[in-house]
Amino acid sequence: MAQPLYIKPEIRPTLGISIFTVPKPFLGKIGIIQHNAITSWTLLKPKPEIILFGNEIGTAAIAQDLGLNHVPDIECNTDGTPLLDSVFAQVQEQATYDIITYINADIILLKDFPQAIQQVCQHLDTFLITGRRWNLDLSNPIEFQSPTWEDTLGQQVYQTGCLGAHDAKDYFIFPKNLFPTIPKFAVGRGYWDTWMVTTAAMRGYPIVDASQVVMAVHQNHTYAHLQGGKNEAHMGKEAQQNKTIGNVQAQGTIADSTWQLKPWRNQYSPRVSVIIIRLLSEEGISEQGTGNREQGTGNSGQEFRQTVSKNYFDKRSIILQNNSALVKRAVESVLAQNYSDYEIIVVDGAGNKGVGNREQGTGNREQGVGSREQGVGSREQGSPLAPLNKGGIVIKGGCVRVAWPTANRKWGALCDRALEMAQGEFVTFLDSDSVLLPDALEKQVAAFDRESSTLDLLLSGWQLVEGDKITQVTPWQDLPDLEDLHIWKLEKLWQPLRQSNIMFRRSRLDLVGGFNTELNQEAAMVEIILNLVFLRGSRALWLPEATCSYFGQGNTIEKQSSPVAEDMKKVIDSIFKQPTVKGWMQKLKARAYRFEEGIGSRE
């Protein structure tokens, strides 16, 4: 598991670093891309030494224009591809500074890059730093003369950028003599970057994951320079030669990191925010599709409810007042956890009568953990119920807090209301008709820690409890590969995605702006997972066991099924409106709409 290393807000980089790369010819779009990238390196502070290797078209010219070092003579293989052993050997002699960085010539760097290096150097003498990248479509030269170019680029990344895969490594930072020699790897071909990680691990070097604090922007491009395209670069003849000469056998991904750089964290901040949603249940008329889990998922959470409609398409349901004992049961299941680094937030969608006593506090910072560094709300919003104490251990969140919702009481809006208050690095949502199993948080957080920063959301199974009967539900058997979630597979995705107990990396929810408040609960959950994984490159895995229990009512209340086909259509409509949809995705839109009605209930 990766040890955390927090970036101090006040850090000012002073270290000199040497950056080296092997550019492609500066022709056409790749010429613009490489000019953008290399120019961004020259603007880092303190200004690094930059060494360009090779004699491709335009390399000498940009070196002269930007005042960079140029080493034209490097060894190439019989295909004319530069060999990295020659480059690494020469950089040992050429580099002025003790900290050197190999980076691909299409990666834009921002001011957070030298800050990360400075922080690592203050704690570790030996290290290999790498991290995930952000893929972004850029066609034009960046206006570097603008004082806001970094902010503008960062906004573009957050709006339309896609996270790179956890096995894609575009930069390596290390002390100059850490790799004095390497095998004769062909540059720009697969497996050599894997060798760097596996060799560092074998030699016991600390491997540092900088993904959360370094925004390395990869400008998307074609592989037209290779006859076999992208597959040839990653898996072709030269890639296989790299694998053979490096004796590469293990995966060697960023998830193998032993240290993880993280944004600065208040020492009282919880790692997990457990958000309990008390579903909308006021007396009177409630619109169909308000996000109640009960609609279309069997019998769970139907205490004190009466259904007056069997046709959910054109009628409405009368819903009686919810029982606050359900919320107490859900809260107690969190208090019973083996893991204690959490906070509890209850969103009362049932109105202002609710759970606990508002006179117990005002939600101020005396019992809280301060405001989020990148959030949109603060702990002052909401009302605490009671201090949390477990065997003398004070829970990090300090209190159970109630968030009173705004006028929109759909499930997604309730979730977003809680996110305004949440302080955790991770977030999980729990309906008041369900409970966490005692070791749920412990196992979920451990799964995240095993994957360093590369895991963005974790799904798990559940138990269905109906009286004395407990049914174990194992959705990973039907949907084993969560890294292959295509929207045209929506019919197969619906059941496993909408009902799993999911823990999210909080920053990823911020990336997509929270939940779609126009969809009902099941649709909103499916939509946000597809948005994160399918469109934004987030990595999802299964924890192949149950982490929560849902409660049914046996045969006492007649079962319903939701208008799944209509919900699926709304999800597809929502996804294809996103600015992150690529052209090749739009061409397959019609395929996504080919689904059949009816996906089964929670059972």
C-alpha positions, 0 to 999 in steps of 0.5 A: 500500500502506498504511504501518503505524502501531502503537498504543503500549500506554501511550498516554493520550488527551488530545486533545479531539474533537467528535463530530456526527451526524444521528439518526433519530427515537427510536422503538422499537428504533432509539430504543434503538439510538441511545440506546446509541450516543450514551451510549457516546460520552459515556463516552469519555475525555477526554469529547468534545463531542457535537453532535446535528443535526436535530429528529427526535422525541426528539433534543432530549430526549436532548440535554437528558438527556445534556448535549449540544449540539443544532442543530435547524435543518438543510436537507432535500431534497424527501423530507424527508431531511437534507442533509449540506452543511448539517450540515458547514457548521454544524459548522465554526462549532459545533465547539469542537475542531479534530478532528471526527468524523462518525459514524452514530448506531447505532455504539457506541464504546469506549475504543480510539477516542480512543486511535487518534485520539491516535496518528494526531495524533502522526504526521500533521497532515492525515488522514481516519480510517475503518474497518470496523465489527462488526455485532451484534444488540442488543435491549436498553439497555446497562447502562452503570452496570456497570464491565465493560460494555465488556468484556461488549460486547467478548465479545459481539462476539467470540462472535457479531459479524460484520465489516462489509464493506470498503466500509461506512464508518460514521465519519470523523475529520478536522481541522475544515477538511479538508472545509469544503464538501461536495455536497448529500448525503442522509444515510443514503443510498449513495455519499456515504461513497465520495465522502469517501474518493475525494476525500481520495485525490484531494487527497492526504490520508492515509487511515488505516484504524483497523479493527484497533484500533478496535472500532466496534460497529454495532447491527443494525436494519431499514430499515423507515423506507424503503419499499424497505428496505436496497436503497433506502438503498444504491442507490435514488433518493436514493443515485443522486442522491448519486452524481450530485451527487458525481460518484462514479465510483471505489469508495472503500473502506477498502482504499484507505487509505494508512496502517493502524493496528495493535496494537503489535508487538515489533520481532522478531516475524515477519509470517508464521508458516509452520506445517508439519504432519508428518502422523500416521504411527505404526506400527500402527493409525490411525483413518480420518479423522485428517486425513491429506491422502492420504485422499480426495485422490489420491496426494500424500504417500504415501511409505512407506505401504501401504493395506490398505483400499479401503472407508474407511467401516468399515475402518482403514488401517495406516500406516507410519512417515513419512519425515522427509526430507519435512519437510526438503524442506518446511522448505527450500522456506520457507528458499528464499523471496524473503521473509524476515520469517517463522518456521517451526513444525513440528508433529510428528504422527508422534511424538517421534522426529522431525525434528532434535535436541531437544538444539539448544535448548529453545525459549526467548526468546533465539532467539524473539520473545516471547509473543503479545499476545492469544495463548494460548501462548508461544515457550517451548513446543516445541523449536527445530531450528536457527537460520535464516540466509539470506545473512547475514540472520537470519530474524525467527522466529530458529529452526525450532521443533517442537511436540510434539502432545497426545493428539489428533493430528487435523489440526485439533488439530495446527494449533491446537497450532502456533497456540499458539506462532505469533507472526505477523500472518499464518499459513499451513499447509503439509503435509509432502508439499508445498512452497512456491514461491520467491515464495509468501510475498512475493506473499501478503503483498503481496496483504494489504498492498494491501488494508490491513486489509480482507483476512482470508484469501487463497487461491491455486492449486497445482501437482500434481507427479507424476514429471516431470509438473506440472499447474497447478490454477486453482480460481478459475476454478470459484469466482471470487467468494469473498465469496459463499460460502454453505453451500448451495453446499457441493458447488461449494466443496469442491474449491477450498476444501479444497486451496488454499494459504491465508494467514490473518490470524491474528486471524481464526483466534483469532476463531473459536477455531481449527480443528474438531478433530473433523473430518478435514483437508479438512472442517476446512479447509472448515469454518473458511473457511465459518465465517470468511466465511459467518458472521463476515464475513471477506473472502477473495480469490484470488491467481490463481496457484500458490503451492505444489506437491503431490507425487503418486506417479504410478501406484505407489499405487492412488488413493482418494477420500474419503467426501465426502458424509459429510464435507460433512454433518459440516461442515453440522452443525458450521456450523449449531451455531454461535451466529453462525447467523442466523434466515434461515440456519436456514430454509435448513438443509434446502437445505444438505443437498441435495448429491450424493456425490463431488467428485473428487480433488486432480487 
